[in-house]
Amino acid sequence: MLFSQLNHASCKTYLIGSDSSNIILIDPVLEHVNAYLEYFEKNNFKLKIIIDTHSHADHISGAAVLKDRTDCEYVMHEHAPSQCVTIRVKDGDKIELDEITLEVIESNGHTRDSISLIFGDKLFTGDALFLDDGGAGRDDLPGGDPALHWETLNRFKQLPDDLIVYPAHDYRERKPSSLAKQKQTNPHLKDRSKEEFVTYLNDLRLGPADWMKDVLKANYSCAQDLDAAWIPVDAPSCEVKGTLELNVNEQQVEIISAEELHNLIKIGRNLLMIDVREPIELRMHIGHIEGVKNIPIGELIPRLNELDSLKNQEIILVCRSGARAYTAAQIMKKAGFRKPLVLDGGMLSWNKL
């Protein structure tokens, strides 16, 4: 039996082959198609099946080109928008080639057309689960749903501990390891209720970059041209916070307690407060601080120029629990703002005063 990972970059493509040299390719990348074909010819491999674990938002799939050049089957979830899929699968189906059998597990959350695959002692998770502190794919792309992702992750917890996890991405040279290890090291597998998990992800989310929506459209239409969408080189785009600039996560920022902020407002201190939640959240029962400026975190980076004249002033960042505000403060610190301060505990703390 043949098995290998073909890419050196963050997008992972897996090859599974039978003794007769018939092969299956999982998550091929368009920019590597010629290298794949040369590799197949050199080893006398016959490509029979391509599987995309989901509609990719950070790269153009190589499936459409490979299908046309090799006349192989193209497999995706039954709800995948791609127009060139030839076989659509659902939970519990089996994908078979010679002595190879892949069991399909519906694993929605990152997208609504996500599948994972079990082959022997291997679990191909797509973006439903990454390795270690990488967590999993973000759920704020079109079709993403944190509640569905929670259900997927809880299903993974029921699988055999000795399965080795092979994700569709890895951005930091982590090594595939057992599901047992992932239960210990992966924050997405921490025991949480569905409500707690949805809150955890919503408090981390950033709006998807516009270019990712363009990539999705290219994959839906079976694009075969690398110029169909602009894509930054090897960025950790599908991770939570993946559209941030490099080193943003390393920025150290300061906090301010709800009591301290209340006292400053009480004495008439002139403060700029920015609430980075979505506008609808400011109108919900949790409320907002009077006089706050609303810039949703997904809009913060392109709107920083509005705040250029205030780079040397204290700026208070507010959100529901403090998580998004902390990320916003890191973004501003990286952009040269001297003193962004995070409201510790966010509106949850403010409302306890």
C-alpha positions as CSV (number, residue, x, y, z in Angstrom):
1,M,0.0,0.0,0.0
2,L,1.3,3.5,-0.9
3,F,0.9,6.6,1.2
4,S,2.7,10.0,1.1
5,Q,2.2,13.7,1.6
6,L,3.2,15.6,-1.6
7,N,3.4,19.3,-0.7
8,H,6.2,21.2,1.1
9,A,4.0,24.2,1.8
10,S,1.2,24.7,4.4
11,C,-1.5,23.1,2.1
12,K,-1.3,19.3,2.4
13,T,-2.1,16.9,-0.4
14,Y,-2.2,13.1,0.5
15,L,-1.6,10.2,-1.9
16,I,-3.0,6.8,-1.2
17,G,-2.2,4.0,-3.7
18,S,-2.9,0.3,-4.2
19,D,-0.5,-2.4,-5.3
20,S,-1.7,-2.0,-8.9
21,S,-0.5,1.7,-8.8
22,N,-4.0,3.1,-8.9
23,I,-4.0,6.1,-6.7
24,I,-6.3,8.5,-4.8
25,L,-5.4,12.1,-4.2
26,I,-6.8,14.1,-1.3
27,D,-6.9,17.9,-1.5
28,P,-4.7,18.7,-4.5
29,V,-3.5,22.2,-5.1
30,L,-3.6,23.9,-8.5
31,E,-0.1,25.4,-8.4
32,H,1.4,21.9,-7.8
33,V,-0.6,20.1,-10.6
34,N,2.4,19.8,-13.0
35,A,4.6,18.4,-10.2
36,Y,1.9,15.8,-9.4
37,L,1.6,14.7,-13.0
38,E,5.4,14.4,-13.4
39,Y,5.5,12.4,-10.2
40,F,2.7,10.1,-11.4
41,E,4.4,9.5,-14.7
42,K,7.8,8.8,-13.1
43,N,6.3,6.2,-10.8
44,N,3.8,4.8,-13.3
45,F,0.9,5.8,-11.1
46,K,-2.7,6.0,-12.5
47,L,-4.8,8.7,-10.9
48,K,-8.3,7.2,-10.4
49,I,-10.0,9.4,-7.7
50,I,-9.6,13.0,-6.4
51,I,-11.2,14.0,-3.2
52,D,-11.6,17.5,-1.9
53,T,-12.5,17.4,1.8
54,H,-14.3,20.8,1.4
55,S,-14.5,23.9,-0.7
56,H,-11.2,25.6,-0.1
57,A,-11.0,29.3,0.6
58,D,-7.2,29.8,0.7
59,H,-6.1,28.1,-2.5
60,I,-7.5,27.0,-5.8
61,S,-8.1,23.3,-6.0
62,G,-6.2,21.2,-8.6
63,A,-9.1,18.9,-9.0
64,A,-10.7,20.4,-12.1
65,V,-7.4,20.3,-14.0
66,L,-6.5,16.8,-12.9
67,K,-9.9,15.5,-13.8
68,D,-9.7,16.9,-17.3
69,R,-6.1,15.6,-17.8
70,T,-6.5,12.2,-16.4
71,D,-10.3,11.5,-16.7
72,C,-10.5,10.5,-13.0
73,E,-13.4,10.7,-10.7
74,Y,-13.8,13.8,-8.6
75,V,-15.4,13.3,-5.1
76,M,-16.9,15.8,-2.7
77,H,-19.7,16.2,-0.2
78,E,-23.2,16.0,-1.6
79,H,-23.8,19.7,-0.8
80,A,-20.5,20.9,-2.4
81,P,-21.2,23.9,-4.8
82,S,-18.4,22.8,-7.2
83,Q,-19.9,22.3,-10.7
84,C,-17.4,19.6,-11.8
85,V,-17.8,17.0,-9.1
86,T,-18.6,13.6,-10.5
87,I,-19.3,11.6,-7.3
88,R,-21.1,13.2,-4.3
89,V,-20.9,11.5,-0.9
90,K,-22.6,11.7,2.4
91,D,-21.9,10.5,6.0
92,G,-21.3,6.8,6.2
93,D,-20.5,6.3,2.5
94,K,-17.4,4.4,1.5
95,I,-15.0,5.4,-1.3
96,E,-13.4,2.3,-2.7
97,L,-10.5,1.6,-5.1
98,D,-9.0,-1.9,-5.4
99,E,-8.2,-2.9,-1.8
100,I,-8.5,0.7,-0.6
101,T,-11.6,1.7,1.4
102,L,-12.1,5.2,2.8
103,E,-15.0,5.8,5.2
104,V,-16.7,9.2,4.9
105,I,-17.5,11.2,8.0
106,E,-19.5,14.4,7.6
107,S,-17.6,17.0,9.5
108,N,-19.3,20.3,8.9
109,G,-18.5,23.6,10.7
110,H,-15.6,25.1,8.8
111,T,-17.9,24.8,5.8
112,R,-21.2,23.0,5.1
113,D,-19.6,20.6,2.6
114,S,-16.8,19.3,4.8
115,I,-15.9,15.6,5.0
116,S,-13.2,13.7,6.9
117,L,-12.0,10.3,5.9
118,I,-10.8,7.2,7.8
119,F,-8.3,4.9,6.1
120,G,-6.7,2.3,8.3
121,D,-5.1,4.1,11.2
122,K,-5.3,7.5,9.5
123,L,-7.9,10.2,10.0
124,F,-7.9,12.9,7.2
125,T,-9.7,15.8,8.9
126,G,-9.5,18.5,6.2
127,D,-10.0,21.8,8.1
128,A,-12.3,20.3,10.7
129,L,-9.3,19.7,12.9
130,F,-5.7,20.9,12.8
131,L,-2.8,19.8,14.9
132,D,-2.0,20.8,18.5
133,D,-2.3,24.6,19.2
134,G,-3.5,25.1,15.5
135,G,-7.0,24.3,16.7
136,A,-9.1,23.9,13.5
137,G,-10.3,25.9,10.5
138,R,-12.1,29.1,11.1
139,D,-15.9,29.2,11.0
140,D,-16.5,32.7,9.8
141,L,-16.3,31.9,6.1
142,P,-19.4,31.6,4.0
143,G,-21.3,28.5,5.2
144,G,-19.3,28.3,8.4
145,D,-21.2,27.3,11.6
146,P,-19.5,27.0,15.0
147,A,-22.4,25.0,16.4
148,L,-22.0,22.4,13.6
149,H,-18.3,22.4,14.2
150,W,-18.9,21.6,17.9
151,E,-20.9,18.5,16.8
152,T,-18.1,17.4,14.5
153,L,-15.4,17.8,17.2
154,N,-17.5,15.8,19.6
155,R,-17.9,13.1,17.1
156,F,-14.1,13.0,16.6
157,K,-13.8,12.5,20.4
158,Q,-15.7,9.2,20.0
159,L,-13.3,7.8,17.4
160,P,-10.4,5.5,18.4
161,D,-7.6,7.3,20.2
162,D,-4.9,5.6,18.1
163,L,-6.1,7.2,14.8
164,I,-3.3,9.5,13.4
165,V,-4.6,13.0,12.4
166,Y,-3.7,14.3,9.0
167,P,-5.1,17.8,8.4
168,A,-5.5,19.7,5.1
169,H,-3.2,22.4,6.5
170,D,-0.4,23.0,8.8
171,Y,1.4,26.3,9.1
172,R,4.1,25.6,11.7
173,E,5.7,22.3,10.8
174,R,3.7,20.3,13.3
175,K,3.8,16.5,12.9
176,P,0.8,14.2,12.5
177,S,0.0,12.6,15.8
178,S,-2.7,10.5,17.5
179,L,-6.2,11.6,18.3
180,A,-5.3,10.8,21.9
181,K,-2.6,13.5,21.8
182,Q,-4.9,16.0,20.1
183,K,-7.4,15.6,22.9
184,Q,-4.6,16.8,25.2
185,T,-3.0,19.5,23.1
186,N,-5.7,20.9,20.8
187,P,-7.8,23.8,22.2
188,H,-10.7,22.9,20.0
189,L,-11.0,19.5,21.7
190,K,-11.3,21.0,25.1
191,D,-14.5,19.9,26.9
192,R,-17.1,22.7,26.4
193,S,-20.8,22.8,26.0
194,K,-22.1,23.8,22.5
195,E,-22.9,27.3,23.8
196,E,-19.5,27.7,25.4
197,F,-17.8,26.6,22.1
198,V,-19.8,29.0,20.0
199,T,-19.0,31.8,22.4
200,Y,-15.3,30.9,22.4
201,L,-15.1,31.0,18.6
202,N,-17.3,34.1,18.2
203,D,-15.0,35.9,20.7
204,L,-12.0,35.1,18.5
205,R,-13.4,35.6,15.1
206,L,-12.2,38.0,12.5
207,G,-14.1,38.7,9.3
208,P,-12.8,36.8,6.4
209,A,-10.5,38.6,4.0
210,D,-12.3,39.6,0.7
211,W,-9.8,37.6,-1.3
212,M,-10.9,34.4,0.4
213,K,-14.5,34.9,-0.9
214,D,-13.0,35.3,-4.4
215,V,-11.1,31.9,-4.0
216,L,-14.3,30.2,-2.9
217,K,-16.1,31.5,-6.1
218,A,-13.2,30.3,-8.2
219,N,-13.4,26.8,-6.7
220,Y,-17.2,26.7,-7.1
221,S,-16.8,27.4,-10.8
222,C,-13.9,24.8,-11.2
223,A,-11.3,27.4,-12.1
224,Q,-8.2,26.1,-13.8
225,D,-6.2,29.4,-13.9
226,L,-4.0,30.5,-11.0
227,D,-5.0,34.1,-11.8
228,A,-8.6,33.4,-11.1
229,A,-8.1,34.8,-7.6
230,W,-5.3,36.7,-5.9
231,I,-3.9,34.7,-3.0
232,P,-1.1,35.7,-0.5
233,V,1.8,33.3,-0.3
234,D,1.5,30.6,2.3
235,A,-0.5,32.7,4.8
236,P,-2.2,30.9,7.7
237,S,-5.5,32.1,6.3
238,C,-7.8,29.2,7.3
239,E,-6.8,29.3,11.0
240,V,-8.7,31.4,13.5
241,K,-7.1,34.9,13.3
242,G,-5.5,33.7,10.0
243,T,-5.8,36.9,8.1
244,L,-3.7,38.8,10.7
245,E,-0.3,40.1,9.7
246,L,2.7,38.1,10.8
247,N,3.7,38.7,14.5
248,V,0.4,40.3,15.5
249,N,-0.2,37.4,17.9
250,E,3.1,38.2,19.7
251,Q,2.2,41.8,20.5
252,Q,1.9,42.4,24.3
253,V,-1.0,44.7,25.3
254,E,-2.2,46.2,28.5
255,I,-5.6,45.9,30.2
256,I,-7.9,48.3,32.1
257,S,-10.4,47.0,34.6
258,A,-14.1,47.9,34.4
259,E,-13.8,49.8,37.7
260,E,-10.8,51.8,36.5
261,L,-12.6,52.8,33.3
262,H,-15.8,53.7,35.2
263,N,-13.8,56.0,37.5
264,L,-12.1,57.7,34.5
265,I,-15.4,58.3,32.9
266,K,-16.9,59.6,36.2
267,I,-14.2,62.2,36.6
268,G,-14.7,63.5,33.0
269,R,-11.6,62.0,31.4
270,N,-11.8,62.5,27.7
271,L,-11.4,58.9,26.3
272,L,-11.7,57.3,23.0
273,M,-13.4,53.9,23.3
274,I,-13.8,51.6,20.4
275,D,-16.2,48.7,20.6
276,V,-15.1,46.0,18.1
277,R,-18.3,43.9,18.1
278,E,-20.8,43.8,15.2
279,P,-23.3,46.7,15.2
280,I,-26.2,44.3,16.1
281,E,-24.4,43.2,19.2
282,L,-24.3,46.7,20.6
283,R,-28.1,46.7,20.4
284,M,-28.6,43.4,22.2
285,H,-29.4,43.0,25.9
286,I,-25.7,43.1,26.9
287,G,-25.7,46.7,25.7
288,H,-22.7,49.1,25.2
289,I,-20.9,51.9,26.9
290,E,-22.3,55.3,26.2
291,G,-20.2,57.3,23.8
292,V,-18.3,54.3,22.4
293,K,-17.2,54.3,18.7
294,N,-18.1,51.1,16.8
295,I,-15.6,49.6,14.4
296,P,-16.2,45.8,14.0
297,I,-13.0,43.9,14.3
298,G,-13.3,42.6,10.7
299,E,-13.1,46.3,9.5
300,L,-10.4,47.5,11.9
301,I,-7.3,47.0,9.7
302,P,-8.6,48.9,6.6
303,R,-10.0,51.7,8.9
304,L,-6.9,52.3,11.0
305,N,-6.1,55.3,8.9
306,E,-9.2,57.0,10.5
307,L,-7.3,56.9,13.8
308,D,-3.8,58.0,12.6
309,S,-3.9,61.3,14.5
310,L,-4.6,59.4,17.8
311,K,-1.6,57.0,17.7
312,N,-0.1,58.5,20.9
313,Q,-3.3,58.5,22.9
314,E,-4.9,55.9,25.1
315,I,-7.6,54.0,23.2
316,I,-9.9,51.6,25.1
317,L,-10.9,48.5,23.2
318,V,-14.2,46.9,24.1
319,C,-16.1,43.7,23.2
320,R,-18.3,41.1,24.8
321,S,-15.7,39.3,26.9
322,G,-12.4,40.9,26.0
323,A,-11.1,38.3,23.5
324,R,-11.8,40.3,20.3
325,A,-10.7,43.5,22.0
326,Y,-7.4,41.9,22.9
327,T,-6.9,40.9,19.2
328,A,-7.8,44.5,18.2
329,A,-5.3,45.9,20.6
330,Q,-2.6,43.6,19.2
331,I,-3.5,44.8,15.7
332,M,-3.2,48.4,16.7
333,K,0.0,47.9,18.6
334,K,1.6,46.3,15.5
335,A,0.4,49.3,13.5
336,G,2.2,51.7,15.8
337,F,-0.5,52.8,18.3
338,R,1.3,53.4,21.5
339,K,-1.3,52.6,24.2
340,P,-4.3,50.5,23.2
341,L,-6.0,49.2,26.4
342,V,-8.3,46.2,26.6
343,L,-11.4,46.4,28.8
344,D,-10.7,43.4,31.0
345,G,-13.7,41.0,30.8
346,G,-15.4,43.2,28.3
347,M,-19.1,44.1,28.7
348,L,-19.6,41.1,30.9
349,S,-17.4,42.8,33.5
350,W,-18.8,46.3,32.8
351,N,-22.3,45.1,33.5
352,K,-21.4,43.8,36.9
353,L,-20.5,47.3,38.2
